[in-house]
């Protein structure tokens, strides 16, 4: 196993890898990965709130994100099913093209529905975007991990997060601006083009060199291996159950907070333009700075310590929104809260994603990363969709965000205990190993 990040590299050495072709590819993949999330996240929340939909119904729409958390159920298909006709382009490239087209079609469908005329139809359309976006993510994550070399996991995760934020923010901002001028229907249709960067990246770079076939796909035995193999391999590792517990717990508070920010801003009286400037604008730059700092911390401190630092920062960032809610409407207060939250999330987006990427076995990249990334936010998304609106109405925003801060503590403690027990190193897969570059015997 290679050292994932050293502590003796110079600052200039930490910056140079960002311009290599593999991390640049991760950037463009991230752009396309981020935009479907924005279409059913903050953008749809704003659209529903402006249409007069009540808070409980608005927060219930976050259940559409649960499709992302179920993607591990069909992720094995991306590893084990060869597509007809376009399959000759390669397993990863052909699936990139197919899922990209599906996402564009789903976003166009969401553009055509009217929440005021049929809330149920809007929910179905949002779920379709979630399903298409989740499948797109499965392929994008697998392509990214298999394209990056082991020593590029930190940098590649950073570039992917740069792309994700640029894609989600650009799509979200474009939707807000266009909605105020040509309506939400045209805004959503225009944003569908954000699927193209990942599709073009696959066509230009071709199939990843580190892609490994899990099975020959000749019969039911091989199909079952594609389904069960990723889970069996992961749970054979020492401490796998604790690692899964950490994945489930570490982001509960952060997810609960992030999916309710637009409700807070709407109730505080911020306009679309103010949201675009402070939430989208300042948050965007703070996130990019956080990603850059996260990449350097990962290179200088190593994986374990940088992940621990990022977990603490992400937990504390939720407190800033309790302070904003207590302060009342303040442009400076909103800028400070959004800035710190996005800075912390940017650091975590590099360090935590790099750790999760390193957990994968190259034979099961799509399925294992789908399981890991789905588990990372399923609890928070479920709680947001089922209880967040009611909690806000009962206790108010201040106590709600204090609760999200407290919910970050268990994940921090668990990761620290795993470090002390040596379970972090024991959990690493072949994606972080030079040996993983060679086909399995």
RODO-2510 file (C-alpha; in nm, 4 decimals, decimal comma):
residues 441
     n   res          X          Y          Z
     1     x     0,0000     0,0000     0,0000
     2     x     0,1336     0,3412    -0,0913
     3     x     0,1476     0,6319     0,1491
     4     x    -0,1676     0,8314     0,0761
     5     x    -0,0195     1,1664     0,1630
     6     x     0,3152     1,2634     0,2940
     7     x     0,4037     1,5257     0,5491
     8     x     0,7340     1,6430     0,4018
     9     x     0,6241     1,7839     0,0651
    10     x     0,6851     2,1543    -0,0034
    11     x     0,3938     2,3897    -0,0558
    12     x     0,4772     2,4247    -0,4258
    13     x     0,4787     2,0443    -0,4646
    14     x     0,1289     2,0400    -0,3157
    15     x     0,0026     2,2816    -0,5822
    16     x     0,1609     2,1343    -0,8985
    17     x    -0,0525     1,8161    -0,9185
    18     x    -0,3663     2,0254    -0,9697
    19     x    -0,2709     2,0851    -1,3356
    20     x    -0,2210     1,7190    -1,4292
    21     x    -0,4717     1,5650    -1,6722
    22     x    -0,6254     1,3198    -1,4240
    23     x    -0,7215     1,5853    -1,1639
    24     x    -0,8396     1,8126    -1,4453
    25     x    -1,0644     1,5301    -1,5651
    26     x    -1,1968     1,4978    -1,2096
    27     x    -1,2857     1,8674    -1,2224
    28     x    -1,5020     1,8359    -1,5337
    29     x    -1,6652     1,5210    -1,3974
    30     x    -1,7509     1,7139    -1,0828
    31     x    -1,9182     1,9932    -1,2795
    32     x    -2,1710     1,7500    -1,4232
    33     x    -2,2122     1,5668    -1,0928
    34     x    -2,3143     1,8833    -0,9078
    35     x    -2,5911     2,0205    -1,1238
    36     x    -2,8678     1,7548    -1,0773
    37     x    -2,8267     1,7966    -0,7007
    38     x    -2,8830     2,1710    -0,7372
    39     x    -3,1939     2,1155    -0,9486
    40     x    -3,3734     1,9234    -0,6710
    41     x    -3,1937     2,0906    -0,3795
    42     x    -3,1740     2,4610    -0,3050
    43     x    -3,3183     2,5575    -0,6443
    44     x    -3,6337     2,3489    -0,6068
    45     x    -3,6679     2,4591    -0,2429
    46     x    -3,6656     2,8238    -0,3534
    47     x    -3,9112     2,7507    -0,6346
    48     x    -4,1552     2,5770    -0,3999
    49     x    -4,1239     2,8424    -0,1296
    50     x    -4,1932     3,1196    -0,3810
    51     x    -4,4979     2,9272    -0,5035
    52     x    -4,6404     2,9354    -0,1498
    53     x    -4,5895     2,5672    -0,0614
    54     x    -4,5806     2,5159     0,3191
    55     x    -4,2571     2,4234     0,4999
    56     x    -4,3525     2,0641     0,5796
    57     x    -4,4202     1,9932     0,2133
    58     x    -4,1021     2,1729     0,1045
    59     x    -3,8761     1,9788     0,3413
    60     x    -4,0553     1,6569     0,2441
    61     x    -3,9224     1,7118    -0,1078
    62     x    -3,5723     1,6421     0,0248
    63     x    -3,6841     1,2780     0,0323
    64     x    -3,6094     1,2882    -0,3404
    65     x    -3,2449     1,2853    -0,2330
    66     x    -3,3008     0,9425    -0,0766
    67     x    -3,2770     0,8027    -0,4287
    68     x    -2,9072     0,8928    -0,4072
    69     x    -2,8879     0,6880    -0,0895
    70     x    -3,0386     0,3848    -0,2607
    71     x    -2,8037     0,3927    -0,5587
    72     x    -2,5954     0,1056    -0,4221
    73     x    -2,8897    -0,1238    -0,5050
    74     x    -2,8286    -0,0877    -0,8788
    75     x    -2,4656     0,0296    -0,8834
    76     x    -2,3537    -0,3273    -0,9580
    77     x    -2,5032    -0,2837    -1,3057
    78     x    -2,2496    -0,0125    -1,3850
    79     x    -1,9713    -0,2579    -1,2979
    80     x    -2,1272    -0,5728    -1,4411
    81     x    -2,3585    -0,4925    -1,7351
    82     x    -2,2156    -0,4176    -2,0778
    83     x    -2,4342    -0,1836    -2,2829
    84     x    -2,5249    -0,2863    -2,6379
    85     x    -2,3849    -0,0884    -2,9329
    86     x    -2,2136     0,1918    -2,7351
    87     x    -2,0517    -0,0654    -2,5039
    88     x    -1,7615    -0,0900    -2,7475
    89     x    -1,6530     0,2560    -2,6266
    90     x    -1,5715     0,1004    -2,2885
    91     x    -1,7639     0,0129    -1,9727
    92     x    -1,7217     0,3522    -1,8059
    93     x    -1,7469     0,5730    -2,1157
    94     x    -2,0628     0,4060    -2,2481
    95     x    -2,2373     0,4396    -1,9128
    96     x    -2,1276     0,8057    -1,8886
    97     x    -2,2990     0,8794    -2,2182
    98     x    -2,6178     0,6893    -2,1347
    99     x    -2,6655     0,8364    -1,7882
   100     x    -2,5798     1,1861    -1,9104
   101     x    -2,8636     1,1684    -2,1609
   102     x    -3,0992     1,0355    -1,8923
   103     x    -3,0165     1,3266    -1,6601
   104     x    -3,0818     1,5819    -1,9335
   105     x    -3,4192     1,4217    -2,0085
   106     x    -3,5164     1,4112    -1,6383
   107     x    -3,4285     1,7789    -1,5834
   108     x    -3,6280     1,8735    -1,8933
   109     x    -3,9240     1,6797    -1,7504
   110     x    -3,8946     1,8685    -1,4177
   111     x    -3,8943     2,1937    -1,6131
   112     x    -4,2365     2,1155    -1,7591
   113     x    -4,4244     2,0510    -1,4327
   114     x    -4,6077     2,3181    -1,2310
   115     x    -4,5919     2,2752    -0,8495
   116     x    -4,9024     2,4902    -0,7959
   117     x    -5,1061     2,2749    -1,0337
   118     x    -4,9835     1,9344    -0,9233
   119     x    -4,7518     1,8876    -0,6267
   120     x    -4,7514     1,5082    -0,6664
   121     x    -4,6410     1,5321    -1,0301
   122     x    -4,3618     1,7656    -0,9213
   123     x    -4,2530     1,5102    -0,6611
   124     x    -4,2426     1,2346    -0,9226
   125     x    -4,0378     1,4571    -1,1544
   126     x    -3,7943     1,5396    -0,8722
   127     x    -3,7530     1,1699    -0,7919
   128     x    -3,6757     1,0991    -1,1585
   129     x    -3,4045     1,3660    -1,1527
   130     x    -3,2706     1,2094    -0,8335
   131     x    -3,2651     0,8601    -0,9862
   132     x    -3,0956     0,9774    -1,3055
   133     x    -2,8518     1,1982    -1,1129
   134     x    -2,7674     0,9176    -0,8705
   135     x    -2,6888     0,6801    -1,1572
   136     x    -2,4829     0,9519    -1,3260
   137     x    -2,2931     0,9913    -0,9963
   138     x    -2,2223     0,6174    -0,9778
   139     x    -2,0484     0,6284    -1,3138
   140     x    -1,8732     0,9608    -1,2506
   141     x    -1,7309     0,8473    -0,9162
   142     x    -1,6068     0,5189    -1,0613
   143     x    -1,4510     0,6960    -1,3606
   144     x    -1,2801     0,9506    -1,1315
   145     x    -1,1351     0,6946    -0,8898
   146     x    -1,0092     0,4657    -1,1670
   147     x    -0,8578     0,7555    -1,3619
   148     x    -0,6660     0,8955    -1,0633
   149     x    -0,3387     0,7411    -0,9510
   150     x    -0,3117     0,6509    -0,5795
   151     x    -0,1007     0,9583    -0,5025
   152     x    -0,3584     1,1783    -0,6781
   153     x    -0,6567     1,0822    -0,4619
   154     x    -0,6320     1,3929    -0,2427
   155     x    -0,5767     1,6352    -0,5294
   156     x    -0,8332     1,4592    -0,7473
   157     x    -1,0921     1,4756    -0,4706
   158     x    -1,0211     1,8475    -0,4407
   159     x    -1,0608     1,9062    -0,8124
   160     x    -1,3784     1,6994    -0,8162
   161     x    -1,5175     1,9151    -0,5369
   162     x    -1,4150     2,2294    -0,7251
   163     x    -1,6121     2,1013    -1,0215
   164     x    -1,9062     1,9893    -0,8087
   165     x    -1,9399     2,3282    -0,6459
   166     x    -1,8957     2,5179    -0,9714
   167     x    -2,1527     2,2966    -1,1425
   168     x    -2,4070     2,3173    -0,8613
   169     x    -2,3585     2,6886    -0,7974
   170     x    -2,3507     2,7846    -1,1644
   171     x    -2,6645     2,5812    -1,2348
   172     x    -2,8359     2,7141    -0,9217
   173     x    -2,7426     3,0765    -0,9899
   174     x    -2,8359     3,0489    -1,3574
   175     x    -3,1721     2,9026    -1,2580
   176     x    -3,2397     3,1878    -1,0118
   177     x    -3,1431     3,4576    -1,2608
   178     x    -3,3356     3,3050    -1,5517
   179     x    -3,6399     3,2249    -1,3365
   180     x    -3,6768     3,5934    -1,2507
   181     x    -3,6750     3,6795    -1,6210
   182     x    -3,8168     3,3917    -1,8259
   183     x    -3,9749     3,1694    -1,5606
   184     x    -3,8756     2,8423    -1,3950
   185     x    -3,9587     2,6289    -1,6992
   186     x    -3,6986     2,7935    -1,9222
   187     x    -3,4495     2,8123    -1,6355
   188     x    -3,4520     2,4364    -1,5820
   189     x    -3,4287     2,3604    -1,9530
   190     x    -3,1216     2,5820    -1,9863
   191     x    -2,9458     2,4073    -1,6975
   192     x    -2,9676     2,0635    -1,8640
   193     x    -2,6504     2,1424    -2,0642
   194     x    -2,4425     2,0967    -1,7467
   195     x    -2,4452     1,7213    -1,8124
   196     x    -2,2144     1,7681    -2,1102
   197     x    -1,8718     1,8205    -1,9392
   198     x    -1,8608     1,4652    -1,7973
   199     x    -1,9796     1,3125    -2,1224
   200     x    -1,7155     1,4992    -2,3229
   201     x    -1,4458     1,4079    -2,0685
   202     x    -1,5213     1,0399    -2,1189
   203     x    -1,5069     1,0743    -2,4963
   204     x    -1,1757     1,2656    -2,4880
   205     x    -0,9873     1,0571    -2,2281
   206     x    -1,1453     0,7209    -2,3065
   207     x    -1,1641     0,4243    -2,0708
   208     x    -0,9663     0,4561    -1,7420
   209     x    -0,6413     0,2589    -1,7437
   210     x    -0,6979     0,1298    -1,3904
   211     x    -1,0455    -0,0102    -1,4629
   212     x    -1,0652    -0,3776    -1,3668
   213     x    -1,3399    -0,6173    -1,4711
   214     x    -1,5045    -0,7829    -1,1743
   215     x    -1,6180    -1,0906    -1,3651
   216     x    -1,6490    -1,2313    -1,7153
   217     x    -2,0316    -1,1843    -1,7097
   218     x    -2,1060    -1,5198    -1,8712
   219     x    -2,3762    -1,6549    -1,6396
   220     x    -2,5855    -1,6086    -1,3270
   221     x    -2,2888    -1,6891    -1,1039
   222     x    -2,0969    -1,3941    -1,2413
   223     x    -2,4037    -1,1693    -1,2123
   224     x    -2,4416    -1,2661    -0,8458
   225     x    -2,0717    -1,1952    -0,7948
   226     x    -2,1261    -0,8464    -0,9368
   227     x    -2,4052    -0,7893    -0,6835
   228     x    -2,2685    -0,9574    -0,3705
   229     x    -1,8943    -0,9318    -0,4350
   230     x    -1,8566    -0,5619    -0,3418
   231     x    -2,0327    -0,6102    -0,0072
   232     x    -1,8544    -0,9349     0,0794
   233     x    -1,5115    -0,7894     0,0017
   234     x    -1,5768    -0,4753     0,2083
   235     x    -1,7095    -0,6514     0,5176
   236     x    -1,4162    -0,8945     0,5230
   237     x    -1,1887    -0,6072     0,6233
   238     x    -1,0934    -0,5552     0,9858
   239     x    -1,3182    -0,2994     1,1526
   240     x    -1,5540    -0,2761     0,8530
   241     x    -1,8622    -0,2434     1,0756
   242     x    -1,7130     0,0509     1,2654
   243     x    -1,6078     0,2126     0,9388
   244     x    -1,9663     0,1828     0,8140
   245     x    -2,0949     0,3306     1,1414
   246     x    -1,8662     0,6295     1,0917
   247     x    -1,9868     0,6728     0,7339
   248     x    -2,3489     0,6718     0,8546
   249     x    -2,2955     0,9082     1,1484
   250     x    -2,0369     1,1651     1,0445
   251     x    -2,2614     1,3868     0,8305
   252     x    -2,6001     1,3801     1,0035
   253     x    -2,5829     1,7326     1,1446
   254     x    -2,4243     1,8808     0,8342
   255     x    -2,6896     1,7320     0,6029
   256     x    -2,9767     1,8436     0,8273
   257     x    -2,8423     2,1987     0,8318
   258     x    -2,7536     2,2307     0,4634
   259     x    -3,0908     2,1171     0,3318
   260     x    -3,2781     2,3822     0,5338
   261     x    -3,0693     2,6955     0,4694
   262     x    -3,2997     2,8273     0,1965
   263     x    -3,5995     2,8032     0,4310
   264     x    -3,4102     3,0140     0,6843
   265     x    -3,3172     3,2742     0,4235
   266     x    -3,6715     3,2913     0,2890
   267     x    -3,8200     3,3398     0,6382
   268     x    -3,5610     3,6061     0,7173
   269     x    -3,6732     3,8036     0,4141
   270     x    -3,3769     3,7700     0,1794
   271     x    -3,4532     3,8319    -0,1882
   272     x    -3,3409     3,6084    -0,4763
   273     x    -3,0686     3,8580    -0,5634
   274     x    -2,9436     3,8665    -0,2026
   275     x    -2,9401     3,4859    -0,1910
   276     x    -2,7504     3,4783    -0,5192
   277     x    -2,4927     3,7284    -0,3878
   278     x    -2,4377     3,5993    -0,0344
   279     x    -2,5346     3,2313    -0,0373
   280     x    -2,4295     3,1476    -0,3919
   281     x    -2,1597     3,4120    -0,4469
   282     x    -1,9708     3,4308    -0,1176
   283     x    -2,0381     3,0650    -0,0438
   284     x    -1,8935     2,9735    -0,3804
   285     x    -1,5600     3,1477    -0,3238
   286     x    -1,5349     3,0321     0,0378
   287     x    -1,5885     2,6748    -0,0759
   288     x    -1,3196     2,7027    -0,3438
   289     x    -1,0738     2,8422    -0,0890
   290     x    -1,1655     2,5616     0,1501
   291     x    -1,0995     2,3022    -0,1189
   292     x    -0,7567     2,4486    -0,1897
   293     x    -0,6722     2,4570     0,1811
   294     x    -0,8067     2,1042     0,2197
   295     x    -0,5770     1,9769    -0,0546
   296     x    -0,2754     2,1327     0,1128
   297     x    -0,3773     2,0041     0,4573
   298     x    -0,4168     1,6555     0,3112
   299     x    -0,0687     1,6758     0,1577
   300     x     0,0969     1,8239     0,4670
   301     x    -0,0861     1,6474     0,7514
   302     x    -0,1729     1,3139     0,5913
   303     x    -0,5150     1,1596     0,5510
   304     x    -0,6068     1,0771     0,9107
   305     x    -0,5262     1,4070     1,0805
   306     x    -0,6687     1,6171     0,7967
   307     x    -0,9971     1,4242     0,8063
   308     x    -1,0236     1,4750     1,1831
   309     x    -0,9631     1,8505     1,1504
   310     x    -1,2251     1,8791     0,8769
   311     x    -1,4847     1,6909     1,0844
   312     x    -1,4403     1,9362     1,3725
   313     x    -1,4666     2,2383     1,1421
   314     x    -1,7801     2,1071     0,9716
   315     x    -1,9441     2,0453     1,3072
   316     x    -1,8671     2,3939     1,4371
   317     x    -1,9892     2,5551     1,1135
   318     x    -2,3494     2,4601     1,1934
   319     x    -2,3311     2,6783     1,5034
   320     x    -2,2835     2,9864     1,2855
   321     x    -2,6381     2,9484     1,1513
   322     x    -2,7805     2,9336     1,5031
   323     x    -2,6007     3,2649     1,5592
   324     x    -2,7399     3,4082     1,2340
   325     x    -3,0935     3,3036     1,3255
   326     x    -3,0555     3,4671     1,6684
   327     x    -2,9084     3,7851     1,5174
   328     x    -3,1804     3,8369     1,2589
   329     x    -3,1473     3,9552     0,9013
   330     x    -2,7958     4,0823     0,8434
   331     x    -2,6034     4,0755     0,5183
   332     x    -2,2734     4,0627     0,7051
   333     x    -2,4041     3,7887     0,9346
   334     x    -2,5224     3,5832     0,6380
   335     x    -2,1898     3,6351     0,4617
   336     x    -1,9983     3,5188     0,7709
   337     x    -2,2139     3,2117     0,8333
   338     x    -2,2190     3,1052     0,4690
   339     x    -1,8486     3,1772     0,4299
   340     x    -1,7396     2,9674     0,7280
   341     x    -1,9766     2,6811     0,6482
   342     x    -1,8582     2,6579     0,2888
   343     x    -1,4908     2,6935     0,3867
   344     x    -1,5256     2,4003     0,6285
   345     x    -1,7246     2,1961     0,3775
   346     x    -1,4585     2,2584     0,1139
   347     x    -1,1875     2,1166     0,3385
   348     x    -1,4047     1,8164     0,4238
   349     x    -1,4896     1,7676     0,0597
   350     x    -1,1234     1,6967    -0,0106
   351     x    -1,0172     1,4982     0,2938
   352     x    -1,3289     1,2881     0,3570
   353     x    -1,3917     1,2154    -0,0122
   354     x    -1,0271     1,1103    -0,0523
   355     x    -1,0665     0,8685     0,2395
   356     x    -1,3895     0,7277     0,0979
   357     x    -1,2279     0,6892    -0,2463
   358     x    -0,9344     0,5065    -0,0873
   359     x    -1,1768     0,2542     0,0645
   360     x    -1,2663     0,1110    -0,2793
   361     x    -1,1459    -0,2112    -0,4382
   362     x    -1,0769    -0,1451    -0,8073
   363     x    -1,2793    -0,4517    -0,9085
   364     x    -1,5914    -0,3018    -0,7511
   365     x    -1,5298     0,0723    -0,7706
   366     x    -1,8784     0,1769    -0,8821
   367     x    -2,0675    -0,0453    -0,6386
   368     x    -1,8491     0,0182    -0,3331
   369     x    -1,8273     0,3951    -0,3719
   370     x    -2,2017     0,4068    -0,4346
   371     x    -2,2564     0,2209    -0,1061
   372     x    -2,0152     0,4485     0,0807
   373     x    -2,1395     0,7792    -0,0596
   374     x    -2,5044     0,6752    -0,0204
   375     x    -2,4549     0,5757     0,3413
   376     x    -2,2740     0,9032     0,4141
   377     x    -2,5890     1,1152     0,4064
   378     x    -2,8866     0,8790     0,4242
   379     x    -2,9664     0,9419     0,7921
   380     x    -2,9465     1,3204     0,7583
   381     x    -3,1568     1,3249     0,4433
   382     x    -3,4212     1,0984     0,5957
   383     x    -3,4438     1,3149     0,9075
   384     x    -3,4632     1,6307     0,6964
   385     x    -3,7443     1,4948     0,4833
   386     x    -3,9469     1,3560     0,7741
   387     x    -3,8833     1,5846     1,0733
   388     x    -3,6828     1,8993     0,9869
   389     x    -3,9795     2,1167     0,8932
   390     x    -4,1731     2,0146     1,2043
   391     x    -3,8689     2,0691     1,4289
   392     x    -3,8131     2,4168     1,2887
   393     x    -4,1784     2,5097     1,3387
   394     x    -4,1805     2,3766     1,6944
   395     x    -3,8423     2,4884     1,8304
   396     x    -3,7348     2,7648     1,5944
   397     x    -3,4240     2,7980     1,3842
   398     x    -3,1814     2,8745     1,6701
   399     x    -3,2438     2,5528     1,8641
   400     x    -3,2663     2,3540     1,5404
   401     x    -2,9139     2,4548     1,4319
   402     x    -2,7801     2,3988     1,7835
   403     x    -2,9145     2,0434     1,7525
   404     x    -2,7349     1,9946     1,4199
   405     x    -2,4124     2,1096     1,5860
   406     x    -2,4500     1,8514     1,8642
   407     x    -2,5215     1,5754     1,6110
   408     x    -2,1733     1,6210     1,4625
   409     x    -1,9991     1,5093     1,7835
   410     x    -2,0515     1,1280     1,7579
   411     x    -1,8843     1,1099     1,4162
   412     x    -1,5826     1,3074     1,5368
   413     x    -1,5352     1,0838     1,8407
   414     x    -1,5760     0,7642     1,6388
   415     x    -1,3142     0,8668     1,3821
   416     x    -1,0705     0,9577     1,6613
   417     x    -1,1223     0,6153     1,8232
   418     x    -1,0726     0,4441     1,4854
   419     x    -0,7438     0,6305     1,4433
   420     x    -0,6210     0,5110     1,7817
   421     x    -0,7219     0,1505     1,7044
   422     x    -0,5489     0,1463     1,3636
   423     x    -0,8749     0,0807     1,1796
   424     x    -0,8280     0,3642     0,9316
   425     x    -0,5228     0,2009     0,7746
   426     x    -0,6840    -0,1436     0,7901
   427     x    -0,9890    -0,0238     0,5969
   428     x    -0,8046     0,1046     0,2882
   429     x    -0,8755    -0,0735    -0,0435
   430     x    -0,6730    -0,1264    -0,3627
   431     x    -0,7722     0,2139    -0,5057
   432     x    -0,5033     0,3598    -0,2773
   433     x    -0,2466     0,0902    -0,3509
   434     x     0,0153     0,0610    -0,6191
   435     x    -0,0671    -0,3078    -0,6217
   436     x    -0,4156    -0,2078    -0,7289
   437     x    -0,2708    -0,0992    -1,0614
   438     x    -0,2151    -0,4626    -1,1482
   439     x    -0,4936    -0,6996    -1,2468
   440     x    -0,6023    -0,9347    -0,9755
   441     x    -0,4544    -1,2793    -1,0016
***
